[in-house]
Amino acid sequence: MNENASLSSRRPRLSWALVPVALLLSSAVGVGSMAFIAARDPHFATEPDYYQKAIRWDRTQAQTATNQRLGYLVEAPARVALDPRGHAAIELTLRDRHGQRLTGARLTGQAFANAYSGRLVDLVFEERSPGVYRAALTVGHPGQWVFQLVGDAEGERFTADLRADMLAGGSA
């Protein structure tokens, strides 16, 4: 009888001892599943080489000062029409501080949909006419797109960030 009493008093202790284990396991499964979903979510993105970007902060500030000194203006349409296959051509006009078109510039960049910032598209622009540069872009869906541009004109490097709405059905 004494043995049965001690056995019955151990069972409740054992079940309470498993509660912290169960809580830890459920927490680990929850965090793991959220990390799994976030890693595959096209709406989620991290800054590539963020540590290197932080180390080069002084270069970023110097580039901003150079952009202001140069006064180059990159003009883009606010709306760009997509063809039925989701292709678009983004056309930019590059001007100097006096409003004159800049010719002979090399212009590249990256674009991404604001809602899908994890999917970057590389762009290379070609000069179609004096000061007018064009790049083809395959767009998976309409919406607002961000363009991060890097250019070289007259021996000077410049950068620009632009936004444009990509509209389906050619309704720009």
Secondary structure, DSSP 8 states (H G I E B T S, - for coil): -HHHHHHHHHHHHHHHHHHHHHHHHHHHHHHHHHHHHHHT-TT----TTHHHHHHTHHHHHHHHHHHHHH--EEE--SEEE--TTSEEEEEEEEE-TTS-B--S-EEEEEEEETTEEEEEEEEE-EEEETTEEEEEEE-SS-EEEEEEEEEEETTEEEEEEEEEEEEGGG--
